[in-house]
Amino acid sequence: MSKFKNKKDDALPAVNTASLPDIVFMLLFFFMVVTVMREDTLLIENKLPLADQVEKLEKKYPISYIYAGKPTKAFEDRYGKEARLQLNDKFAEISEIESFINSERLSIREELRDFLTVSLKVDSEANMGIVSDIKQELREVNALKINYATGSGSALDN
């Protein structure tokens, strides 16, 4: 018998998992950066009117959205068929716009408060009266930067 025995094992070496946490965190950061969070759940019908000269609103400054249109089928029995106002994820009255704009201003940095843009997403079937009421309430709150959201297409198709 030999004094030294050859303990050579023919099995594969174990996989090095030292870099595994780095890969996991890199994937986590990637998905955090590219994931788009949902904006609002629409409780109203919102078929935007069409326009042929449309400019995309750049997201440099804060934008608050106000939706107007008749309620969807699920909410017709509770809210009727007349055009309603939606602020964030709930139905609202015109008088609640002031508190909505003030809370939006408080949620952004102070140097960007003057650049707050209100984007109106109004259904093409909604009457102009609700738009006038919204604009009047926005004037009283001094939210004078207003954007009208439209779809891209021929205005004759409205």
PAZA-526199 format. One line per field, with one value per residue: residue number from 1; x, z, y of N, C-alpha, C in turn. Coordinates in pm, whole numbers, plus 50000, padded with zeros to 5 digits. Each point is the difference from the previous one (the first is absolute). Layout:
<nodes>
vexti <- NUM/...
n.c1 <- X/...
n.c3 <- Z/...
n.c2 <- Y/...
ca.c1 <- X/...
ca.c3 <- Z/...
ca.c2 <- Y/...
c.c1 <- X/...
c.c3 <- Z/...
c.c2 <- Y/...
</nodes>
This chain:
<nodes>
vexti <- 1/2/3/4/5/6/7/8/9/10/11/12/13/14/15/16/17/18/19/20/21/22/23/24/25/26/27/28/29/30/31/32/33/34/35/36/37/38/39/40/41/42/43/44/45/46/47/48/49/50/51/52/53/54/55/56/57/58/59/60/61/62/63/64/65/66/67/68/69/70/71/72/73/74/75/76/77/78/79/80/81/82/83/84/85/86/87/88/89/90/91/92/93/94/95/96/97/98/99/100/101/102/103/104/105/106/107/108/109/110/111/112/113/114/115/116/117/118/119/120/121/122/123/124/125/126/127/128/129/130/131/132/133/134/135/136/137/138/139/140/141/142/143/144/145/146/147/148/149/150/151/152/153/154/155/156/157/158
n.c1 <- 50083/49950/50094/50013/49876/49973/49964/50043/49910/49926/49940/49897/50075/49978/49879/50076/49939/50122/49985/49934/50032/50116/49984/49959/50090/50082/49944/50009/50116/50030/49934/50067/50102/49980/49959/49887/49982/49890/49930/49891/49906/49965/49920/50052/49910/50110/49915/50128/49972/49985/50128/50023/49998/50058/50027/50103/49935/50111/50054/50040/49877/49956/49927/49885/49933/49909/49920/49933/49883/49916/49941/50087/49975/50113/50015/49939/49972/50122/50064/49920/49942/49990/50069/50100/50050/50122/50033/50116/49970/49941/49868/49984/49978/49944/49929/50025/49992/49952/49939/49956/49983/49944/49939/49971/49972/49936/49962/50020/50121/50044/50117/49929/49957/50079/50062/49915/49986/49880/49995/49914/49954/49937/49896/50008/49929/50093/49906/49996/49881/50029/50042/49896/49926/50065/49994/49874/49986/50062/49924/49900/50056/49996/49933/50086/50087/49924/49992/49959/49971/50060/49926/50085/49961/49908/49994/49994/50076/50002
n.c3 <- 50000/49925/50036/49878/50027/49876/50050/49882/50000/49929/50108/49948/49989/50122/49971/49959/50117/50001/49868/50053/50119/49940/49945/50116/50064/49907/50003/50131/49992/49912/50070/50101/49916/49940/50122/49930/50091/50036/49916/49933/50079/49873/50059/49902/49904/49935/49903/49987/49986/49870/49977/49898/50080/50036/50118/50014/50113/50009/50059/49959/49995/50123/49980/50017/50010/49924/50033/49885/50031/49925/50111/50026/49931/50062/49966/49888/50065/50045/49886/49932/49898/50087/49934/50048/50113/49958/50127/49949/50103/50006/50002/49944/50080/49929/50112/49969/49889/50079/50075/49883/49945/50113/50003/49871/50028/50106/49906/49937/49949/50090/49946/50004/50110/49957/49978/50100/49918/49972/49982/49913/50045/49904/50027/49878/50075/50084/50073/49937/50058/50003/49875/49975/50067/49938/49884/50034/50042/49889/49942/50077/49961/49894/49944/49942/50028/49890/49995/49874/50052/49888/49914/49937/49910/49909/50014/49872/50059/50067
n.c2 <- 49882/50094/50078/50044/50034/49974/50117/49982/50102/49921/50042/50071/50108/50045/50045/50098/50021/50039/49993/49900/50047/50016/49883/49951/50072/49961/49880/50008/50061/49906/49909/50051/50008/49885/49971/50002/50092/49939/50072/49975/49951/49991/50086/50074/50023/49972/50028/50024/50129/50000/50014/50084/50104/49887/50055/49921/49987/50071/49897/50122/50045/50022/49891/50066/49887/50062/49898/50008/49948/49930/49958/49906/49891/49972/50128/49960/49888/50018/50033/49922/50063/50097/50092/49930/50040/49966/50001/49967/49924/50120/49983/50120/50101/50097/50008/49874/50072/50095/49910/49951/50122/50040/49884/50019/50125/49953/49915/50116/50004/50084/49972/49887/50058/50096/49885/49987/49898/50049/49870/50053/49886/50067/49922/49951/49916/50045/50062/50115/49983/49870/50018/50078/49911/49903/50064/50028/49878/49964/50092/49956/49885/50078/49901/50082/49905/50006/49869/49996/49883/49962/49936/49925/50090/49979/50131/49970/49909/50114
ca.c1 <- 49917/50076/49980/49919/49892/49955/49860/49950/49859/49966/49877/50016/50010/49877/49980/50030/49881/50037/49948/49855/49929/50019/49912/49863/49977/50004/49868/49902/50011/49954/49854/49949/50015/49922/49859/49913/49892/49872/49963/49870/49901/49892/49864/49915/50036/50089/50040/50049/49976/50117/50057/50107/50124/50016/50135/50013/50037/50119/49982/50103/49939/49892/49872/49886/49896/49859/49923/49858/49925/49892/50050/49997/49879/49999/49963/49885/49883/50025/50032/49922/50063/50055/50145/50049/50140/50080/50129/50072/49924/49865/49913/50008/49918/50079/50052/50116/50120/50090/50080/50083/50116/50085/50073/50100/50110/50076/50072/50118/50101/49957/50045/49922/49858/49952/49998/49898/49911/49880/49962/49859/49969/49855/49938/49950/49854/49964/49959/50099/49971/50089/50134/49998/50001/50135/50091/49970/50054/50146/50036/49990/50112/50119/50066/49972/50063/49905/50026/49887/50050/49925/50057/50057/49916/49935/49898/49871/49945/49939
ca.c3 <- 50000/49992/50111/49951/49916/49906/50028/49888/49977/49862/49998/49963/50116/50036/49933/50085/50012/50065/49925/49987/50054/49911/49884/50046/50022/49870/49941/50077/49961/49861/49996/50068/49912/49877/50027/49998/50097/49942/50037/50064/49949/49948/50039/49901/49860/49962/49860/49978/49866/49911/49948/49905/50035/50140/50055/50119/50119/50061/50144/50075/50116/50054/49929/50069/49903/50036/49901/49997/49906/50068/50070/49929/50025/50138/50091/49947/50089/50119/49970/49888/49868/49973/50012/50137/50017/50073/50050/50039/49982/50055/49946/50081/49961/49952/50116/50057/49919/50077/50093/49919/49949/50114/50044/49897/50018/50121/49982/49915/50055/50002/49881/49884/50020/49900/49869/50000/49885/50016/49872/49997/49911/49996/49901/49886/50011/50115/49959/50029/50129/50104/49973/50045/50147/50042/49973/50095/50129/49990/50009/50139/50074/49933/49921/49869/49892/49969/49878/49959/49942/49883/49925/49874/49886/49932/50080/49933/50041/50134
ca.c2 <- 50118/50123/50091/50113/49955/50102/50029/50078/49973/50031/50080/50140/50089/50070/50129/50113/50085/50126/50116/49988/50118/50115/49983/50019/50142/50066/49976/50075/50140/50013/49997/50119/50115/49992/49975/50118/49987/50040/50136/49999/49907/50082/49966/50066/49974/50108/49997/50137/50054/49991/50125/49966/50070/49962/50003/49917/50075/49942/49976/50071/50062/49916/50005/49941/49965/50006/49926/50032/49919/49928/49881/49872/49919/49951/50108/50074/49995/50081/50139/50049/50001/50133/50009/50015/50038/49902/50048/49879/49877/50009/50104/50120/50114/50114/50072/49929/50027/50086/49918/49911/50075/50035/49880/49972/50097/49965/49873/50018/50091/50139/50073/49956/50027/50097/49935/49895/50003/49919/49942/49961/49889/50008/49914/50076/50010/50085/50135/50104/50061/49947/50053/50140/50000/49960/50112/50107/49959/50006/50143/50044/49941/50056/49896/50058/49922/49893/49925/49916/49876/49956/49889/50042/49962/50110/50064/49981/49871/50010
c.c1 <- 50086/49963/49913/49896/49955/49849/49939/49856/49965/49872/50032/50012/49867/49994/50025/49879/50032/49943/49848/49925/50017/49907/49855/49970/50004/49866/49891/50002/49952/49847/49938/50006/49905/49850/49923/49886/49870/49965/49869/49915/49881/49865/49899/50039/50083/50051/50038/49965/50129/50043/50116/50130/50022/50147/50002/50049/50119/49981/50112/49945/49884/49868/49896/49890/49862/49924/49854/49934/49889/50055/49990/49875/49991/49952/49879/49883/50018/50016/49924/50081/50057/50151/50038/50148/50071/50134/50070/49911/49859/49922/50004/49903/50094/50065/50123/50128/50100/50087/50090/50126/50093/50079/50106/50119/50086/50083/50124/50095/49958/50040/49922/49851/49943/49988/49896/49905/49883/49959/49856/49982/49848/49949/49941/49848/49956/49962/50102/49978/50091/50142/50009/50004/50137/50097/49977/50058/50153/50049/49998/50115/50133/50083/49972/50066/49913/50037/49877/50057/49908/50066/50052/49914/49938/49889/49862/49933/49932/49852
c.c3 <- 50000/50115/49959/49902/49912/50022/49890/49974/49860/49989/49961/50125/50023/49930/50100/50002/50065/49927/49985/50063/49912/49880/50040/50020/49870/49928/50073/49961/49858/49993/50073/49908/49882/50024/50002/50097/49934/50048/50077/49940/49955/50042/49902/49861/49954/49859/49964/49860/49918/49953/49909/50029/50150/50038/50125/50115/50066/50151/50080/50132/50049/49926/50088/49899/50062/49886/50009/49892/50074/50063/49913/50041/50146/50098/49954/50096/50123/49968/49880/49871/49963/50023/50145/49998/50078/50033/50062/49979/50059/49929/50094/49946/49957/50118/50062/49922/50079/50095/49925/49952/50115/50050/49897/50013/50121/49982/49912/50067/49981/49873/49874/50011/49897/49862/49991/49882/50028/49862/50010/49898/50001/49886/49889/50004/50115/49950/50048/50135/50110/49981/50047/50152/50054/49982/50097/50138/50000/50005/50143/50085/49946/49936/49855/49884/49974/49866/49970/49931/49884/49942/49867/49886/49938/50088/49938/50040/50136/49994
c.c2 <- 50123/50092/50117/49948/50116/50020/50086/49957/50045/50085/50145/50087/50073/50135/50112/50094/50134/50121/49996/50118/50124/49993/50025/50148/50079/49982/50078/50147/50022/50005/50119/50121/49993/49976/50130/49974/50046/50139/49999/49889/50082/49944/50059/49953/50119/49978/50143/50048/49997/50139/49963/50073/49984/50008/49913/50087/49932/49993/50067/50052/49914/50024/49933/49978/50012/49935/50041/49916/49927/49872/49874/49923/49954/50106/50079/50001/50088/50148/50057/50001/50136/49999/50032/50034/49890/50063/49880/49878/50007/50110/50119/50104/50113/50074/49934/50024/50083/49919/49904/50071/50038/49879/49961/50096/49967/49875/50014/50099/50145/50076/49960/50033/50097/49938/49888/50021/49907/49952/49951/49890/49985/49913/50085/50018/50090/50139/50103/50065/49951/50051/50144/50009/49963/50116/50116/49967/50005/50145/50048/49947/50050/49889/50035/49927/49877/49939/49915/49877/49959/49876/50052/49948/50123/50057/49985/49869/50004/49986
</nodes>
